Amino acid sequence: MQKGAEAVHLANPDVLIVLSGLSYDKDLSFLRNQQVNLTFIRKLVYEVNWNGFSDGKAWESGNPKSTELDLDWSYYLRDGVIGLNEYHGPLTMNWTETRNLTFLQRISAFQSPFGGPGLSEANLHKVIFHPSTGLCVLRKSLTEPLRLGACTESEAWSYTPQKTLTLKGTYFCLQAIELGKPAKLGIICTGSNSKWQTISDSKMYLSSKVNDGSTACLDVDFENSIITNTCKCLSRDDTCDAGSQWFKVDDSTRSSSSAKTFN
């Protein structure tokens, strides 16, 4: 446990380290006899769960509300208060609605994954995924700006060894034109404005060159249109929000509900 905590800290000294209990994560009594000695301080979190599968009868009698709603587990007793409202939970107090209307959209890629066992609806291809919204890059037509939309409507992309992002089965590739302006589809894909590289330690930025030679990153504006802007938050600035520029080129074998012609 200590070796694992030190390894995580070495990999990223800025994250909290969570240590779980023993016996299905419900027993932290070992700390009475032996404290965890680590080289870092002020970032250690001890976590314990009480699950139905680990002590079913006691859990059922101690969590009547969760049993009634057929939930596997719940914060029912917290900080000495029964039924304390969990403001950071995904659901409201009565477990009937999501607290944040964008929450289900953000996790939609997990609810309908891009691939995996039994998901071979289409040949292997790429989608351009935007993690902050749970949406993917789509096109309406060749004349309209690319936009974010449901990943189930994403067309198949390919990411070539030459670093071009191409609509599969076509000659059209993604191009950076000008800072602050929409990214476009074009058919001359040999220029530097058609090459997209993943940058930063996270590999979550797609970077290219616009026509004047400036470096740009793929971005999203307030209307969910796909644009290019100066890359932001590449330095360690905790106050900077880079979410709009996070993109990931993911493998997918999921079929699309979209059937577009090039017009």
KAPEPE-V879192 format. One record per residue. RES is the residue in one letter. PHI is phi in radians with two decimals (999 if undefined). OMEGA is omega as a letter, one per 30 degrees, with the letter a starting at -180 (NA if undefined). Layout:
res = [RES,RES]
phi = [PHI,PHI]
omega = [OMEGA,OMEGA]
This chain:
res = [M,Q,K,G,A,E,A,V,H,L,A,N,P,D,V,L,I,V,L,S,G,L,S,Y,D,K,D,L,S,F,L,R,N,Q,Q,V,N,L,T,F,I,R,K,L,V,Y,E,V,N,W,N,G,F,S,D,G,K,A,W,E,S,G,N,P,K,S,T,E,L,D,L,D,W,S,Y,Y,L,R,D,G,V,I,G,L,N,E,Y,H,G,P,L,T,M,N,W,T,E,T,R,N,L,T,F,L,Q,R,I,S,A,F,Q,S,P,F,G,G,P,G,L,S,E,A,N,L,H,K,V,I,F,H,P,S,T,G,L,C,V,L,R,K,S,L,T,E,P,L,R,L,G,A,C,T,E,S,E,A,W,S,Y,T,P,Q,K,T,L,T,L,K,G,T,Y,F,C,L,Q,A,I,E,L,G,K,P,A,K,L,G,I,I,C,T,G,S,N,S,K,W,Q,T,I,S,D,S,K,M,Y,L,S,S,K,V,N,D,G,S,T,A,C,L,D,V,D,F,E,N,S,I,I,T,N,T,C,K,C,L,S,R,D,D,T,C,D,A,G,S,Q,W,F,K,V,D,D,S,T,R,S,S,S,S,A,K,T,F,N]
phi = [999,-1.17,-1.09,-1.12,-1.09,-1.17,-1.15,-1.13,-1.06,-1.14,-1.24,-2.66,-1.26,-1.68,-1.74,-1.27,-1.89,-1.84,-1.91,-1.66,-1.30,-1.56,0.91,1.08,1.22,-2.10,-2.35,-1.93,-1.15,-1.09,-1.21,-1.15,-1.70,-2.58,-1.27,-1.46,-1.78,-2.26,-1.46,-2.11,-2.36,1.08,-2.60,-1.69,-2.13,-1.72,-2.22,-2.39,-2.16,-2.09,-1.90,-1.09,-1.32,-1.61,-2.74,-0.95,-1.17,-1.14,-1.14,-1.13,-1.27,-1.58,-2.31,-1.05,-1.15,-1.15,-1.12,-1.08,-1.58,1.02,-1.73,-1.29,-2.77,-2.83,-1.34,-1.81,-2.05,-2.52,0.93,1.34,-2.00,-1.40,1.27,-1.08,-1.13,-1.70,-1.21,-1.66,-1.34,-1.26,-1.90,-1.27,-1.01,-1.62,1.08,-1.96,-2.45,-1.46,-1.17,-2.03,-1.12,-1.58,-1.10,-1.12,-1.10,-1.18,-1.73,-1.05,-1.18,-1.43,-1.19,-2.21,-1.10,-1.29,-2.90,2.33,-0.97,1.44,-1.92,-2.19,-1.35,-2.56,-1.12,-1.02,-2.60,-1.95,-2.21,-1.78,-1.70,-1.96,-1.03,-1.17,-1.97,1.35,-1.91,-2.22,-1.32,-2.23,-2.23,-1.59,-2.77,-1.26,-1.65,-1.63,-1.11,-1.12,-2.41,-1.45,-2.81,-1.03,-1.12,-1.18,-1.80,-1.24,-1.35,-1.42,-1.91,-2.23,-2.04,-1.43,-1.05,-1.48,1.25,-1.69,-1.81,-2.08,-1.19,-1.05,1.46,-2.32,-1.72,-1.53,-2.20,-1.38,-2.29,-1.64,-1.89,-2.71,-1.04,1.41,-1.97,-1.07,-1.27,-2.29,-1.74,-2.47,-1.95,-1.69,-1.94,-1.77,-1.37,-1.15,-1.37,-1.88,-1.72,-2.16,-2.04,-1.46,-2.19,1.35,-1.06,-1.33,1.00,-1.89,-1.94,-1.87,-2.01,-2.54,-2.00,-1.46,-1.05,-1.54,1.61,-1.24,-1.36,-2.39,-2.10,-1.09,-2.58,-2.24,-1.62,-1.22,-1.74,1.20,-1.42,-1.52,-2.26,-2.12,-2.45,-1.02,-1.10,-2.15,1.11,-1.40,-1.65,-1.38,-2.13,-1.15,-1.57,-1.56,-1.87,-1.70,-0.94,-1.16,-1.75,-1.46,-2.40,-2.41,-1.53,-1.83,-1.25,-2.60,-2.14,-1.55,-1.30,-1.81,-1.49,-1.62,-2.37,-1.89,-1.84,-1.58,-2.50]
omega = [l,l,l,l,l,l,l,l,l,a,a,a,a,a,l,l,a,l,a,l,l,l,a,l,a,a,l,a,a,a,l,a,a,l,l,a,a,a,a,a,l,l,a,a,l,a,l,l,l,a,l,a,a,a,a,a,l,l,a,a,a,a,a,a,a,l,a,a,l,l,a,l,a,l,l,l,a,a,l,a,l,l,l,a,a,a,l,l,a,a,l,a,a,l,a,a,l,l,a,a,l,a,a,l,a,a,a,l,l,l,l,a,a,a,a,a,l,a,l,a,a,l,a,l,l,l,l,a,l,a,a,l,a,a,a,l,a,l,l,l,l,a,a,l,l,a,l,l,a,a,l,l,a,l,a,l,l,l,a,l,l,l,l,l,a,l,a,l,l,l,a,l,l,a,l,a,a,l,l,a,a,l,a,l,l,a,l,a,a,a,a,l,l,a,a,l,l,a,a,l,a,a,a,l,l,a,l,l,l,a,a,l,l,l,a,l,l,a,l,l,a,l,a,l,a,a,l,a,l,a,a,l,l,l,a,l,a,a,a,l,a,a,a,a,l,l,l,l,a,l,l,l,l,l,l,l,a,l,a,l,a,l,NA]
